[in-house]
Amino acid sequence: MKKNMGKTDKIIRLILAALCIGLFMGNIVTGVVGVVLLVLASVFIATSWISFCPLYTVFGANTCSKKEA
C-alpha cells in the first residue's frame, strides 16, 4: 500500500477519534449511535496508523507530501 495521508490529516483523524471515544465514554452519546461512533473512531485510528485511506484511492485524493511518500 502506498501512503496517501499526510501528517495533518493523521492528527485531525486522531483528534476526531478521541472526540468520538470521549462522547461515548462520557455517556453523551449512547446506544447504536455510540457504537457507530466507536467503530468510526477505530477506523480513524487504524487509517492514521497505517497512513492509508482506501476512500482516498477511490476518489483519487492524496494528502501526503512528496517527501513522505
MODELLER restraints for C-alpha pairs under 7 A, 6 or more apart:
rsr = mdl.restraints
at = mdl.atoms
rsr.add(forms.Gaussian(group=physical.xy_distance, feature=features.Distance(at['CA:3:A'], at['CA:51:A']), mean=5.38, stdev=0.5))
rsr.add(forms.Gaussian(group=physical.xy_distance, feature=features.Distance(at['CA:3:A'], at['CA:52:A']), mean=5.18, stdev=0.5))
rsr.add(forms.Gaussian(group=physical.xy_distance, feature=features.Distance(at['CA:3:A'], at['CA:64:A']), mean=6.90, stdev=0.5))
rsr.add(forms.Gaussian(group=physical.xy_distance, feature=features.Distance(at['CA:3:A'], at['CA:69:A']), mean=5.92, stdev=0.5))
rsr.add(forms.Gaussian(group=physical.xy_distance, feature=features.Distance(at['CA:4:A'], at['CA:51:A']), mean=6.38, stdev=0.5))
rsr.add(forms.Gaussian(group=physical.xy_distance, feature=features.Distance(at['CA:4:A'], at['CA:52:A']), mean=5.33, stdev=0.5))
rsr.add(forms.Gaussian(group=physical.xy_distance, feature=features.Distance(at['CA:4:A'], at['CA:53:A']), mean=6.74, stdev=0.5))
rsr.add(forms.Gaussian(group=physical.xy_distance, feature=features.Distance(at['CA:4:A'], at['CA:62:A']), mean=4.79, stdev=0.5))
rsr.add(forms.Gaussian(group=physical.xy_distance, feature=features.Distance(at['CA:4:A'], at['CA:63:A']), mean=5.90, stdev=0.5))
rsr.add(forms.Gaussian(group=physical.xy_distance, feature=features.Distance(at['CA:4:A'], at['CA:64:A']), mean=5.09, stdev=0.5))
rsr.add(forms.Gaussian(group=physical.xy_distance, feature=features.Distance(at['CA:5:A'], at['CA:51:A']), mean=5.13, stdev=0.5))
rsr.add(forms.Gaussian(group=physical.xy_distance, feature=features.Distance(at['CA:5:A'], at['CA:52:A']), mean=5.85, stdev=0.5))
rsr.add(forms.Gaussian(group=physical.xy_distance, feature=features.Distance(at['CA:5:A'], at['CA:62:A']), mean=6.26, stdev=0.5))
rsr.add(forms.Gaussian(group=physical.xy_distance, feature=features.Distance(at['CA:5:A'], at['CA:63:A']), mean=4.89, stdev=0.5))
rsr.add(forms.Gaussian(group=physical.xy_distance, feature=features.Distance(at['CA:5:A'], at['CA:64:A']), mean=4.62, stdev=0.5))
rsr.add(forms.Gaussian(group=physical.xy_distance, feature=features.Distance(at['CA:6:A'], at['CA:63:A']), mean=4.91, stdev=0.5))
rsr.add(forms.Gaussian(group=physical.xy_distance, feature=features.Distance(at['CA:6:A'], at['CA:64:A']), mean=3.91, stdev=0.5))
rsr.add(forms.Gaussian(group=physical.xy_distance, feature=features.Distance(at['CA:6:A'], at['CA:65:A']), mean=6.30, stdev=0.5))
rsr.add(forms.Gaussian(group=physical.xy_distance, feature=features.Distance(at['CA:10:A'], at['CA:48:A']), mean=4.90, stdev=0.5))
rsr.add(forms.Gaussian(group=physical.xy_distance, feature=features.Distance(at['CA:13:A'], at['CA:44:A']), mean=5.40, stdev=0.5))
rsr.add(forms.Gaussian(group=physical.xy_distance, feature=features.Distance(at['CA:13:A'], at['CA:45:A']), mean=6.99, stdev=0.5))
rsr.add(forms.Gaussian(group=physical.xy_distance, feature=features.Distance(at['CA:13:A'], at['CA:48:A']), mean=6.74, stdev=0.5))
rsr.add(forms.Gaussian(group=physical.xy_distance, feature=features.Distance(at['CA:14:A'], at['CA:44:A']), mean=6.53, stdev=0.5))
rsr.add(forms.Gaussian(group=physical.xy_distance, feature=features.Distance(at['CA:14:A'], at['CA:45:A']), mean=6.04, stdev=0.5))
rsr.add(forms.Gaussian(group=physical.xy_distance, feature=features.Distance(at['CA:17:A'], at['CA:41:A']), mean=4.16, stdev=0.5))
rsr.add(forms.Gaussian(group=physical.xy_distance, feature=features.Distance(at['CA:17:A'], at['CA:44:A']), mean=6.03, stdev=0.5))
rsr.add(forms.Gaussian(group=physical.xy_distance, feature=features.Distance(at['CA:17:A'], at['CA:45:A']), mean=6.61, stdev=0.5))
rsr.add(forms.Gaussian(group=physical.xy_distance, feature=features.Distance(at['CA:20:A'], at['CA:37:A']), mean=5.61, stdev=0.5))
rsr.add(forms.Gaussian(group=physical.xy_distance, feature=features.Distance(at['CA:20:A'], at['CA:38:A']), mean=6.50, stdev=0.5))
rsr.add(forms.Gaussian(group=physical.xy_distance, feature=features.Distance(at['CA:20:A'], at['CA:41:A']), mean=6.08, stdev=0.5))
rsr.add(forms.Gaussian(group=physical.xy_distance, feature=features.Distance(at['CA:21:A'], at['CA:38:A']), mean=6.14, stdev=0.5))
rsr.add(forms.Gaussian(group=physical.xy_distance, feature=features.Distance(at['CA:21:A'], at['CA:41:A']), mean=6.78, stdev=0.5))
rsr.add(forms.Gaussian(group=physical.xy_distance, feature=features.Distance(at['CA:23:A'], at['CA:29:A']), mean=5.69, stdev=0.5))
rsr.add(forms.Gaussian(group=physical.xy_distance, feature=features.Distance(at['CA:24:A'], at['CA:30:A']), mean=6.20, stdev=0.5))
rsr.add(forms.Gaussian(group=physical.xy_distance, feature=features.Distance(at['CA:24:A'], at['CA:34:A']), mean=5.56, stdev=0.5))
rsr.add(forms.Gaussian(group=physical.xy_distance, feature=features.Distance(at['CA:47:A'], at['CA:53:A']), mean=5.67, stdev=0.5))
rsr.add(forms.Gaussian(group=physical.xy_distance, feature=features.Distance(at['CA:56:A'], at['CA:62:A']), mean=6.43, stdev=0.5))
